[in-house]
Amino acid sequence: MSFIFSKIRQGAGTQPSGAETIQKLCDRVASSTLLEDRRDAVRALKSLSKKYRFEVGTQAMDHLINILHTDRSDSEILGYALDTLYNIICNDEEEEQDESEDETAQKQADDLGIQFTDRLIQDPENVTLLLTLLEEFDFHVRWPGVKLLTALLKNQGAQLQGIILVSPMGVSRLMDLLADSREVIRNDGLLLLQQLTKSNAAIQKIVAFENAFERLLDIITEEGSSDGGIVVEDCLLLLLNLLKNNSSNQNFFKEGSYIQRMKPWFEVGDDNSGWSAQKVTNLHLMLQLVRVMVSPVNSPGATASCQKSMYQCGLLQQLCTILMATGVPADILTETINTVSEVIRGSQVNQDYFASVNAPSNPPRPAIVVLLMSMVNERQPFVLRCAVLYCFQCFLYKNQKGQGEIVATLLPSTIDANSISAGQLLCGGLFSADSLSNWCAAVALAHALQDNLTQKEQLLRVQLATSLGKPPVSLLQQCTNILSQTKSEKGSKVQTRVGLLMLLCTWINNCPIAVTHFLHNQENVPFLTAQISENLGEDERLVQGLCALLLGICIYYNDNSLENYTKDKLKQLIEKRIGKENFVEKLGFITKHELYSRAAQKPQPVFPSPEQMLFDHEFTKLVKELEGVITKAVHKSSEEEKKEEEVKKTLEQHDNIVTQYKELIREQDSQIQELKEQVSSMSSQNEQLQTTVTQQLSQIQQHKDQYNILKLKLGKDNQSQSNGQADGGQVNGLQTEEITMLREELEELRKQHTLLQTELSDKDTLISSLRSESLQTAEVSSAAESDHTELLKELEALRSQVQAQSIEINQMKTDAMSSDAAPSGDGSSDSAKMAELESRLAAQTAETERLKAEVKSSSESRAELEQQLASATSTVAILQTEKEKLQTEVQESKKEQDDLLMLLADQDQKIHTLKQKLKDLGETVDDEDDLDTRDQTDDDYEEDEDED
């Protein structure tokens, strides 16, 4: 390099300026053919780049980029070029400048770096080149490349993120830096990834799926977790970038069981003295990481799942241990309270566990009581008191069981004089001299009543002893008494009055009994109307708006049980004393207040100073819900209200009907689900059967395809007859294999043919036997019919004989009667004849009955024989059909056999021709096996024909 400078001095004659020197160095870089000369020139530019940043940047940047393209083989010159580019992009000297230096010059230096950054990334190929250089393992190339990319991201992050995102393997190359064994490169790689992942969800997802969580947690463990150094802080900042407002990465973090790996971070020993600043920073970031996973802005399902995992792995228990530990720094304790708040918010299991946590005191006190003691203590830091209020709110959020426990500590039957309860602390804070304690206690008590009608009614029973000799007053009455004391010091404080008004609005909202109790005090309504109608200063406008809201709730939820303060009378009072338009305008003061929108953004109470602590997040939602309905209620007439009540009743009836239908639909859904399960099981069985059928069809198709291929092969002419000896041998071998396959198929077809013939003969035998049986049955039937005819003839003959004998007997009786007058010489002989005739008649009658019975039995046997004949005839018909089917199959089988035999004959003829050609060419061919095979095939074919 001294040689270069000497040459420059000799050429100039005088001491050259910085710009001239840089110009000559740039010429040397561009024109030198020797690598050593270019390397020395780039080294010289590097040494001048900090002092002459503008000149080097404007003149040498293109040459340096060209060096990165052309001299990839020399790591030393690459390192010099990257360092030089880093110096002109990033002004490190600005950190060493005096605080009194002009800020304008500093801004100009930053703008210069941004200009050079724009010039460098104007061509995306330059960024791709830098990413490629990161694959170099050489320290002098990789480390400057990492620093240069980090500086570029700081200057133009969004543009560079877009280029890296579309660059192939761009993010993956950067992730490889975390696996580098050199800590300097790994640590600077962390800083690079921090800049890369800022406000870019797509890159955050890619980095997460490149196993970033596993690597970062491993580095944190290796570096000592919360006791680690700045590297742990960098890892935690990168994790926050990846997880904050990125639901996909949060779900991936939870599903990867990485929440369980966070528990060891919070294992704090008994000796908590001497916390280093780095440990405080690390633990603060770790707590923020937990809060990111359970933030109220996340989807409810994802938050609930993370809360469940944190309880199951013991992370919540570990946080509660830090909460109750001694010697923990104030900012860590505050952040721990906020973290525990969001871990238990809306989770019944976690809330129940937190209620069971006790402080390590004697006697043990619940953690909730200890925290409330800090909230109402005006000597505690403001941020700590806000954190405790947030914790109490989260404990009561959607926790009716916890709300009931808090309100129960205020009821007369459960008060324990020997111990301090949460209710006593809230009442003490509500009526203390500190306005911030008043506000915090009022908001905390309002959360114990949020969306819980039962506890609102229970709190009406609370009685307070004001002073000796005076009767106790209700808590509701005491709150209104403090509000009405406008001239006293406490009553005039805006923060106290706002807190009490928010408590009263929450208390009587959607609770007609509480509204009645409030209106029962004759001083409350005149006080509210007076407050609303007055023209007060800017600070009192919010109080006026809250008084209007409270009076509007009294109208909207009024059950008209008090005659003097019905809905109509209250509306008439507003119209006369205030005016409807004025009332609505005062009601709008709440939402127009500058602190209202800030409190409505998120549940956590975050305020820069105690004086700005006026609104609660849940109360802003209540105002948004009630403002419209109260405005309508004030403007409505009594007739419209009656119509609305009728509509409400109709809607309730409709709701009942809908509920019934819903139950019916649920039952039908369950039935449908069962049927779906049955259909699913049957579908699976059907799929299995279809699979089996498909397999069988595919096998059949394969056999058919093989058969068709063989058929086509045998039908084609051999086009390789003129290719010589080698081709002839190859064809011969191929055709032999084909003949073997054909013979196997022929053998199978023969077996099938034999089997079909056997079945056919069995069927023929069965048909013959059935025919003989049917003939015998027919003969028996004809014989029975002839017997039946003979029996009928005999019966007719007997009937004629009986009739003739009956005629003869009657004749004889007539003769006997005519001969009664004459002497009866032949009387004995006639009697004998009569007896003989009667006996013959009886015998013939018996014979007739016997013949009738035989005719009947013969008829029955004939009917039975006819049935047997019909069944035999149907069986014969069925067997005849089967025989025809079998004969058809036999014919098809014979046809396939004939086709195969024809193919075999053609194949044998071709083989014989090819062998003859081989013999003609002078080759020795063994014919015996082929002849034996052909003779055997012919014999088999003749035997088949004989059998057929």
KAWO-V617454 format. One record per backbone hydrogen bond with DSSP energy under -1.0 kcal/mol. CO is the residue of the C=O (numbers start at 1). NH is the residue of the N-H. E is the energy in kcal/mol with one decimal. If there is no record, write none. Layout:
# KAWO-V617454
CO/NH/E, CO/NH/E
This chain:
# KAWO-V617454
1/5/-2.3, 2/6/-2.4, 3/7/-2.3, 4/8/-2.2, 5/9/-2.4, 6/10/-2.6, 7/11/-2.4, 8/12/-1.9, 9/13/-2.5, 17/21/-2.4, 18/22/-2.4, 19/23/-2.1, 20/24/-2.4, 21/25/-2.3, 22/26/-2.3, 23/27/-2.1, 24/28/-2.3, 25/29/-2.4, 26/30/-2.1, 27/31/-2.4, 28/32/-2.3, 34/38/-1.8, 35/39/-2.5, 36/40/-2.4, 37/41/-2.2, 38/42/-2.5, 39/43/-2.2, 40/44/-2.1, 41/45/-2.1, 42/46/-2.1, 43/47/-1.9, 44/48/-1.4, 45/49/-1.1, 48/52/-3.0, 52/56/-2.5, 53/57/-2.2, 54/58/-2.5, 55/59/-2.2, 56/60/-2.4, 60/64/-2.6, 61/65/-2.4, 62/66/-2.1, 63/67/-2.0, 64/68/-1.9, 65/69/-1.3, 66/70/-2.6, 67/71/-2.6, 71/74/-1.1, 74/78/-1.5, 75/79/-2.1, 76/80/-2.1, 77/81/-2.4, 78/82/-2.5, 79/83/-2.4, 80/84/-2.4, 81/85/-2.3, 82/86/-2.3, 83/87/-2.2, 84/88/-1.8, 85/89/-1.7, 86/90/-2.9, 90/92/-1.2, 91/94/-1.0, 92/95/-1.4, 93/96/-1.0, 98/101/-1.4, 102/106/-1.3, 103/107/-2.3, 104/108/-2.2, 105/109/-2.0, 106/110/-1.9, 107/111/-2.6, 108/112/-2.1, 109/113/-1.9, 110/114/-2.0, 111/115/-2.2, 112/116/-2.3, 113/117/-2.1, 114/118/-2.5, 115/119/-2.0, 116/120/-2.2, 117/121/-2.6, 123/126/-2.0, 124/128/-2.2, 125/129/-2.3, 126/130/-2.0, 127/131/-2.3, 128/132/-2.0, 129/133/-2.1, 130/134/-1.0, 132/135/-1.6, 133/136/-1.7, 138/141/-1.3, 138/142/-2.8, 139/143/-1.9, 141/145/-1.7, 142/146/-2.2, 143/147/-2.2, 144/148/-2.5, 145/149/-2.2, 146/150/-2.1, 147/151/-2.2, 148/152/-2.3, 149/153/-2.3, 150/154/-1.9, 151/155/-1.8, 152/156/-2.9, 156/160/-2.0, 157/161/-2.6, 158/162/-1.9, 159/163/-1.7, 160/164/-2.6, 161/165/-2.3, 162/166/-1.3, 167/170/-2.0, 169/173/-1.9, 170/174/-1.4, 171/175/-2.2, 172/176/-1.4, 174/177/-1.2, 175/178/-1.4, 176/179/-1.0, 177/180/-1.4, 182/186/-2.3, 183/187/-3.0, 184/188/-2.3, 185/189/-2.2, 186/190/-1.6, 187/191/-1.5, 188/192/-2.2, 189/193/-2.4, 190/194/-2.0, 191/195/-1.9, 192/196/-2.1, 193/197/-2.1, 200/204/-2.2, 201/205/-2.2, 202/206/-2.0, 203/207/-2.8, 204/208/-2.2, 205/209/-2.4, 207/212/-1.0, 211/215/-1.7, 212/216/-2.9, 213/217/-2.5, 214/218/-1.9, 215/219/-2.2, 216/220/-2.4, 217/221/-2.1, 218/222/-2.6, 219/223/-2.2, 220/225/-3.0, 221/224/-1.1, 224/227/-1.9, 225/228/-1.7, 229/233/-1.2, 230/234/-2.3, 231/235/-2.3, 232/236/-2.4, 233/237/-2.4, 234/238/-2.1, 235/239/-2.3, 236/240/-2.3, 237/241/-2.0, 238/242/-1.9, 239/243/-1.8, 240/244/-2.5, 243/246/-1.7, 246/250/-2.2, 247/251/-2.4, 248/252/-2.1, 249/253/-2.6, 250/254/-2.3, 251/255/-3.0, 252/256/-1.7, 253/258/-1.9, 254/257/-1.8, 259/262/-1.6, 262/265/-1.2, 263/266/-1.7, 264/267/-1.2, 266/268/-1.4, 270/272/-1.0, 276/280/-2.2, 277/281/-2.1, 278/282/-2.8, 279/283/-2.8, 280/284/-2.1, 281/285/-2.2, 282/286/-2.3, 283/287/-2.3, 284/288/-1.9, 285/289/-2.0, 286/290/-1.7, 287/291/-2.1, 288/292/-2.0, 289/293/-1.1, 295/298/-1.8, 299/303/-2.4, 300/304/-2.6, 301/305/-2.0, 302/306/-2.1, 303/307/-2.5, 304/308/-2.1, 305/309/-2.0, 306/310/-2.4, 307/311/-1.8, 308/312/-2.5, 309/313/-2.3, 310/315/-1.4, 310/316/-1.6, 314/318/-1.8, 315/319/-2.1, 316/320/-2.2, 317/321/-1.6, 318/322/-1.7, 319/323/-2.1, 320/324/-1.7, 329/333/-2.6, 330/334/-2.5, 331/335/-2.2, 332/336/-2.4, 333/337/-2.2, 334/338/-2.2, 335/339/-2.2, 336/340/-2.9, 337/341/-2.1, 338/342/-1.7, 339/343/-1.8, 340/344/-1.8, 341/345/-1.1, 344/347/-1.8, 347/351/-2.6, 348/352/-2.4, 349/353/-2.0, 350/354/-2.4, 351/355/-2.0, 354/357/-1.0, 357/367/-2.8, 359/361/-2.6, 365/359/-3.7, 366/370/-1.9, 367/371/-2.4, 368/372/-2.4, 369/373/-1.9, 370/374/-1.2, 371/375/-1.7, 372/376/-2.0, 377/380/-1.6, 381/385/-1.9, 382/386/-2.3, 383/387/-2.0, 384/388/-2.2, 385/389/-2.2, 386/390/-2.2, 387/391/-2.3, 388/392/-2.5, 389/393/-2.4, 390/394/-2.5, 391/395/-2.1, 392/396/-1.5, 396/399/-1.7, 399/403/-2.2, 400/404/-2.3, 401/405/-1.8, 402/406/-2.2, 403/407/-2.5, 404/408/-2.1, 407/410/-1.7, 411/414/-1.2, 416/419/-1.1, 421/425/-1.9, 422/426/-2.1, 423/427/-2.4, 424/428/-2.5, 425/429/-2.5, 426/430/-2.1, 427/431/-1.5, 434/438/-2.1, 435/439/-2.4, 436/440/-2.7, 437/441/-2.6, 438/442/-2.3, 439/443/-2.5, 440/444/-2.5, 441/445/-2.5, 442/446/-2.1, 443/447/-1.9, 444/448/-1.1, 446/449/-1.0, 449/452/-1.7, 452/456/-1.6, 453/457/-1.9, 454/458/-2.1, 455/459/-2.3, 458/461/-1.8, 459/462/-1.2, 462/475/-1.7, 464/473/-2.5, 467/470/-1.5, 473/464/-3.8, 474/478/-2.4, 475/479/-2.1, 476/480/-1.8, 477/481/-2.2, 478/482/-2.0, 479/483/-1.8, 480/484/-2.0, 484/486/-2.1, 488/492/-1.4, 490/493/-1.3, 493/497/-2.1, 494/498/-2.9, 495/499/-2.1, 496/500/-2.4, 497/501/-2.7, 498/502/-2.4, 499/503/-2.0, 500/504/-2.6, 501/505/-2.6, 502/506/-2.2, 503/507/-2.3, 504/508/-2.5, 505/509/-1.0, 508/511/-1.7, 511/515/-2.0, 512/516/-2.3, 513/517/-2.2, 514/518/-2.4, 515/519/-2.5, 516/520/-1.6, 521/524/-1.4, 523/527/-1.7, 524/528/-2.4, 525/529/-2.6, 526/530/-2.2, 527/531/-2.4, 528/532/-2.4, 529/533/-2.2, 530/534/-1.3, 540/544/-2.1, 541/545/-2.5, 542/546/-2.2, 543/547/-2.3, 544/548/-2.3, 545/549/-2.0, 546/550/-2.5, 547/551/-2.4, 548/552/-2.3, 549/553/-2.1, 550/554/-1.7, 551/555/-1.3, 552/556/-2.7, 553/557/-2.6, 555/558/-1.2, 566/570/-2.3, 567/571/-2.2, 568/572/-2.4, 569/573/-2.1, 570/574/-2.3, 571/575/-2.4, 572/576/-2.0, 573/577/-3.1, 574/578/-2.0, 574/579/-4.0, 579/583/-2.6, 580/584/-2.4, 581/585/-2.1, 582/586/-2.5, 583/587/-2.2, 584/588/-1.5, 586/589/-1.2, 587/590/-1.1, 588/592/-1.2, 590/593/-1.2, 595/599/-1.8, 596/600/-1.6, 604/606/-1.0, 609/612/-1.1, 610/613/-1.4, 612/614/-1.5, 616/620/-1.8, 617/621/-1.3, 618/622/-1.6, 619/623/-2.4, 620/624/-2.1, 621/625/-1.6, 622/626/-2.1, 623/627/-2.5, 626/630/-2.6, 627/631/-1.8, 628/632/-2.1, 629/633/-2.4, 630/634/-2.2, 631/635/-1.5, 632/636/-1.1, 637/641/-1.8, 638/642/-2.3, 639/643/-2.5, 640/644/-2.4, 641/645/-2.5, 642/646/-2.4, 643/647/-2.6, 644/648/-2.8, 645/649/-2.6, 646/650/-2.6, 647/651/-2.9, 648/652/-2.7, 649/653/-2.5, 650/654/-2.8, 651/655/-2.9, 652/656/-2.5, 653/657/-2.5, 654/658/-3.1, 655/659/-2.7, 656/660/-2.4, 657/661/-2.7, 658/662/-2.7, 659/663/-2.4, 660/664/-2.6, 661/665/-3.1, 662/666/-2.7, 663/667/-2.5, 664/668/-2.8, 665/669/-2.9, 666/670/-2.6, 667/671/-2.5, 668/672/-3.2, 669/673/-2.8, 670/674/-2.4, 671/675/-2.8, 672/676/-2.9, 673/677/-2.4, 674/678/-2.4, 675/679/-3.2, 676/680/-2.9, 677/681/-2.7, 678/682/-2.9, 679/683/-2.9, 680/684/-2.5, 681/685/-2.4, 682/686/-2.9, 683/687/-2.9, 684/688/-2.4, 685/689/-2.6, 686/690/-3.2, 687/691/-2.7, 688/692/-2.5, 689/693/-2.9, 690/694/-3.0, 691/695/-2.6, 692/696/-2.5, 693/697/-3.1, 694/698/-2.8, 695/699/-2.4, 696/700/-2.6, 697/701/-2.9, 698/702/-2.6, 699/703/-2.4, 700/704/-2.6, 701/705/-3.1, 702/706/-2.8, 703/707/-2.5, 704/708/-3.0, 705/709/-2.9, 706/710/-2.5, 707/711/-2.3, 708/712/-2.7, 709/713/-3.0, 710/714/-2.6, 711/715/-1.4, 712/716/-1.3, 720/723/-1.3, 724/728/-1.9, 725/729/-2.3, 726/730/-2.1, 727/731/-2.7, 728/732/-2.3, 729/733/-2.2, 730/734/-2.3, 731/735/-2.8, 732/736/-1.9, 733/737/-1.7, 734/738/-1.9, 735/739/-2.6, 736/740/-2.3, 737/741/-2.2, 738/742/-2.4, 739/743/-2.7, 740/744/-2.2, 741/745/-2.3, 742/746/-2.5, 743/747/-2.6, 744/748/-2.2, 745/749/-2.4, 746/750/-2.3, 747/751/-2.2, 748/752/-2.6, 749/753/-2.6, 750/754/-2.9, 751/755/-2.7, 752/756/-2.5, 753/757/-2.5, 754/758/-2.5, 755/759/-2.5, 756/760/-2.5, 757/761/-2.5, 758/762/-2.5, 759/763/-2.4, 760/764/-2.4, 761/765/-2.6, 762/766/-2.4, 763/767/-2.7, 764/768/-2.5, 765/769/-2.6, 766/770/-2.5, 767/771/-2.4, 768/772/-2.7, 769/773/-2.6, 770/774/-2.5, 771/775/-2.4, 772/776/-2.8, 773/777/-2.8, 774/778/-2.2, 775/779/-2.8, 776/780/-3.1, 777/781/-2.3, 778/782/-2.6, 779/783/-3.0, 780/784/-2.8, 781/785/-1.9, 782/786/-2.5, 783/787/-2.9, 784/788/-2.3, 785/789/-2.1, 786/790/-2.6, 787/791/-2.7, 788/792/-1.9, 789/793/-2.3, 790/794/-2.9, 791/795/-2.4, 792/796/-2.0, 793/797/-2.4, 794/798/-2.7, 795/799/-2.1, 796/800/-2.5, 797/801/-2.5, 798/802/-2.9, 799/803/-2.4, 800/804/-2.4, 801/805/-3.0, 802/806/-2.5, 803/807/-2.3, 804/808/-2.5, 805/809/-2.9, 806/810/-2.3, 807/811/-2.3, 808/812/-2.5, 809/813/-2.6, 810/814/-2.2, 811/815/-2.4, 812/816/-2.5, 813/817/-2.3, 814/818/-2.0, 815/819/-1.6, 823/825/-1.4, 826/830/-2.0, 827/831/-2.2, 828/832/-2.0, 829/833/-2.1, 830/834/-2.7, 831/835/-2.4, 832/836/-2.5, 833/837/-3.2, 834/838/-2.6, 835/839/-2.2, 836/840/-2.3, 837/841/-2.6, 838/842/-2.4, 839/843/-2.4, 840/844/-2.6, 841/845/-2.3, 842/846/-2.4, 843/847/-2.4, 844/848/-2.4, 845/849/-2.3, 846/850/-2.4, 847/851/-2.4, 848/852/-2.4, 849/853/-2.2, 850/854/-2.3, 851/855/-2.7, 852/856/-2.4, 853/857/-2.7, 854/858/-2.6, 855/859/-2.3, 856/860/-2.2, 857/861/-2.6, 858/862/-2.1, 859/863/-2.3, 860/864/-2.3, 861/865/-2.4, 862/866/-2.2, 863/867/-2.0, 864/868/-2.3, 865/869/-2.3, 866/870/-2.1, 867/871/-2.5, 868/872/-2.5, 869/873/-2.1, 870/874/-2.3, 871/875/-2.5, 872/876/-2.4, 873/877/-2.1, 874/878/-2.4, 875/879/-2.8, 876/880/-2.4, 877/881/-2.1, 878/882/-2.4, 879/883/-2.6, 880/884/-2.3, 881/885/-2.3, 882/886/-2.9, 883/887/-2.7, 884/888/-2.2, 885/889/-2.4, 886/890/-2.7, 887/891/-2.4, 888/892/-2.5, 889/893/-2.8, 890/894/-2.8, 891/895/-2.3, 892/896/-2.5, 893/897/-2.4, 894/898/-2.5, 895/899/-2.3, 896/900/-2.5, 897/901/-2.7, 898/902/-2.3, 899/903/-2.4, 900/904/-2.8, 901/905/-2.5, 902/906/-2.5, 903/907/-2.6, 904/908/-2.8, 905/909/-2.2, 906/910/-2.3, 907/911/-2.7, 908/912/-2.7, 909/913/-2.2, 910/914/-2.7, 911/915/-2.8, 912/916/-2.1, 913/917/-2.0, 914/918/-2.3, 915/919/-2.5, 916/920/-2.3, 917/921/-1.8, 918/923/-2.5, 919/922/-1.5, 927/931/-2.8, 928/932/-3.0, 929/933/-2.4, 930/934/-2.4, 931/935/-3.0, 932/936/-2.7, 933/937/-2.2, 934/938/-2.4, 935/939/-2.8, 936/940/-2.5, 937/941/-2.1, 938/942/-2.3, 939/943/-2.7, 940/944/-2.2, 941/945/-1.9, 942/946/-2.4, 943/947/-2.6, 944/948/-2.5
